Amino acid sequence: MLEGGIRMTKTIVKNGNVENALKRFKQQVAKSGTLSEFKKREHYSKPGVLRREAKKNAIINSRKQNRKNRNYD
C-alpha cells in the first residue's frame, strides 16, 4: 500500500465484453478498499469523532454477534 500515492486498478476487456470487465473492476476496487478509503479521507474528522464512531460501530457489531449467537442456542 502506497502512502499518499495513486493506486491503479487494471481490468482487461476480453472479447469486447465491457459489462463483465466492469463487474470485475468493481470487485477489484471493493476488495482493495480504495473507494472506502477515499470516502474516509474526503473530509477531516477530529480524533474524538473517530473514537465515538468506532465505539458506536463496536456496539452495533456486538449486538449483531449477540443476535447471531442467540439463534444457535
C-alpha positions, -999 to 999 in steps of 0.1 A, spaced: 0 0 0 14 33 -10 14 63 14 -1 92 -5 3 75 -38 -21 66 -65 -34 31 -67 -41 19 -102 -65 -9 -110 -63 -26 -144 -91 -46 -159 -87 -62 -193 -117 -63 -216 -119 -97 -232 -138 -103 -265 -155 -68 -262 -174 -78 -231 -174 -45 -213 -201 -55 -188 -180 -84 -175 -149 -62 -173 -169 -35 -153 -181 -62 -129 -145 -74 -123 -133 -38 -119 -159 -31 -93 -150 -63 -74 -113 -54 -75 -120 -19 -62 -142 -32 -34 -117 -58 -24 -88 -34 -23 -108 -9 -2 -99 21 -25 -134 36 -25 -140 33 12 -105 48 19 -114 77 -4 -147 83 14 -129 82 47 -103 107 37 -127 131 19 -132 152 50 -111 157 81 -126 141 112 -115 151 146 -100 123 168 -129 124 192 -154 119 164 -134 90 151 -134 74 186 -171 80 190 -178 64 156 -155 34 164 -173 29 197 -207 31 180 -197 6 154 -183 -18 180 -216 -17 199 -236 -24 167 -213 -53 158 -215 -68 193 -253 -66 191 -252 -84 157 -230 -111 172 -253 -115 202 -283 -119 179 -264 -144 157 -253 -164 188 -288 -164 203 -302 -181 172 -278 -210 176 -286 -217 212 
